Amino acid sequence: MTRYCGAIIFSALSVALAAAPAHSLQDDWPESGPLSTVEFRFSADAALVFAAADYGGSTLADLDLGFEWEGISDNGWRWGADIGLQAQADSPRDGFANQAANAAPPRRSLATGRYTGGAPEGGGEAFAASRASLFLRTGWGELRAGLTPGAAALETVPMPTGSAFLRLDGGPLATPYGAAIRTLNAASGLGPTLVYTTPRIVGLSASASFTPQTRYCGIDFCTPGASAAGPASARLDSVFEGALSFDHTFDSVGRVRLGANIAFADPASPAFSQDYAAYGLQARWSQNGWNAGLSALWSDNAVSGGRYSAVMTALRYDFGDWSVGAEWARAEDDFLGEDQTATQFTISRLVGDAHSVAFGLHDIETDLASNQPLAIGINGRNGVGVFLEIAVSR
């Protein structure tokens, strides 16, 4: 009952956001003193998803609010603060967010946050900060500090998925027993991070970041150190990330985007005996309504024989206000003894400047090694599902 009430609230918020005038989201005004101009920006994204499948039906909702304050000095430097808030009525899934595991001992993947063993925590409603940082932007680049994504996530090339919220690869919402595949190199999670990003020159941009501890718990990123209920061994400290990206539109070829990143970290438990390393690659091409993308991640889970690998590919064609798309993703986690393969087809339409409606069909198959503990109802169902997503973005 709580989830359906939450979905109704999210739906009402979506309508309110859609009705708000766009010009109310940003205001500029002169300011005396060291800052010649001050700007305030507000953004909001909301979605309501109705899903049905072999494993039953569900209603999901997500709301993301962003607030950014920026002051511009006389010399052109930009100072500011960025705050993001996220609320969800999601399925109690066994990946990405920190879920309790009652049976012993659970195994948790450092690459994805996904675990096996035990039972998922009941309920799926959550509210948390998604970012909170200070930044300085100059002609030499941007310096950011606080709860913010690391260098790898900042330079990652987004894939041309047909659904904004229900994606095979790291979507913010997931149907019960849905895909839990992640190609995003998110070793730093959402811990306190210092990150520097260069200006984009001749299509190239680079970022570097350091995260001393990863104990902050958000919704899509959560480390067990932030919750006594989670498997406390799976945590990374002293995370170093480096990333490059390329973005350029060629006259004859179209727009080409490439990304590469790497992360190194120290595991914070004797259960993980090796230093952690993860590598990510992305490529995307767009021309005349066609969009194609490929993303991959490799990591070692900081244990011998604990290799994780994931690949995701997406194809989308846009014509007018309509889009049709297809996604395929696969992940193998030797540490968890888990293989997962998923396929999704979508058709979506833009409605006005802020709304979108998407219909999707997906097939998800999950296999676990026979020696892994498997509680009834967790990680054990394969099947076909459909969903309807209603989203608004301001």
Sequence and secondary structure as in RCSB ss.txt:
>XXXX:A:sequence
MTRYCGAIIFSALSVALAAAPAHSLQDDWPESGPLSTVEFRFSADAALVFAAADYGGSTLADLDLGFEWEGISDN
GWRWGADIGLQAQADSPRDGFANQAANAAPPRRSLATGRYTGGAPEGGGEAFAASRASLFLRTGWGELRAGLTPG
AAALETVPMPTGSAFLRLDGGPLATPYGAAIRTLNAASGLGPTLVYTTPRIVGLSASASFTPQTRYCGIDFCTPG
ASAAGPASARLDSVFEGALSFDHTFDSVGRVRLGANIAFADPASPAFSQDYAAYGLQARWSQNGWNAGLSALWSD
NAVSGGRYSAVMTALRYDFGDWSVGAEWARAEDDFLGEDQTATQFTISRLVGDAHSVAFGLHDIETDLASNQPLA
IGINGRNGVGVFLEIAVSR
>XXXX:A:secstr
 HHHHHHHHHHHHHHHHHHS GGGGEEEEE SSSEEEEEEEEEEEEEEEEEEETTEEEEEEEEEEEEEEEEEETT
S EEEEEEEEEEEE    SSSS     SS  EE TTT  EESS   S  EEEEEEEEEEEEEETTEEEEEEE   
HHHHT      S SSS TBT S   TT   B  S  TTTTSEEEEEE   BTTEEEEEEEEEE   B SS B GG
G TTS TT  EEEEEEEEEEEEEEETTTEEEEEEEEEEEEEESSTT  S EEEEEEEEEEEETTEEEEEEEEEE 
TTSTT  EEEEEEEEEEEETTEEEEEEEEEEEETTTTEEEEEEEEEEEEEETTTEEEEEEEEEEEEEE TTS   
TTSS   EEEEEEEEEEE 
